[in-house]
Amino acid sequence: MKITIETLARTDLATAWEVYNTPEHITRWNAASDDWHSPSSRVDLREGGSFSTRMEARDGSMGFDFEGRYTRVVPNELIEYRMDDGREVSVRFEPADGGVRVRTVFDAEAENPAEMQREGWQAILDSFARHAEAESGSR
C-alpha cells in the first residue's frame, strides 16, 4: 500500500532542497512531535549513496535509525530511495504559487495502521516546511 503526503514550503526551491538534504538541517526538523528529535544524520546524496538519521524519544526511552540507499536523485526535483527494510519512497519538489510543493509517496509498513503512518510522516514533513520557511526568512 502506498501513502501520499504533501506540504507547501513558502520558500524557494534551492532552500527547500538544501534544508531537506543537509544533515545540519535534518537534525533540526526531523521529528513528528516535540518529544522526539534526531540527534544525528548522515547523507551521501547520490544514486547508490546511503543515508542514516537517528530518531529518538527525548526522554531516551526508545529510538531507531532511519536508513536507506538512494536509487534516483534529480537535483532540485526528485529523490527516490529504498529503506533498509525494502520499502520504497519518492520525494518530489515542485515550484508552486507561493513556494515549493513537496510530495512524498511511501510504501506503508505492516506494523502500524496506515493512518498513524500518514499522520507521523505528515507531521515530519510539516516540520520540514516550517524550518525551510524560517531558513528562508533568515537569509
C-alpha positions, 0 to 999 in steps of 0.5 A: 500500500502506498501513502501520499503526503504533501506540504507547501514550503513558502520558500524557494526551491534551492532552500527547500532542497538544501534544508531537506538534504543537509544533515545540519538541517535534518537534525533540526526538523526531523521529528513528528512531535516535540518529544522526539528529535534526531540527534544525528544524520548522515547523507551521501546524496547520490544514486547508490549513496546511503543515508542514516538519521537517528530518531529518538524519544527525548526522554531516551526511552526508545529510538531507531535509525532511519536508513536507506540507499538512494536509487534516483536523485534529480537535483532540485526535483526528485529523490527516490530511495529504498529503506533498509527494510525494502520499502520504497519512497519518492520525494518530489519538489515542485515550484508552486504559487507561493513556494515549493510543493513537496510530495512524498509517496511511501510504501506503508509498513505492516506494523502500524495502521496506515493512518498513524503512518500518514499522520507521523510522516505528515507531521515530519514533513510539516516540520520540514516546511516550517524550518525551510520557511524560517531558513528562508526568512533568515537569509 
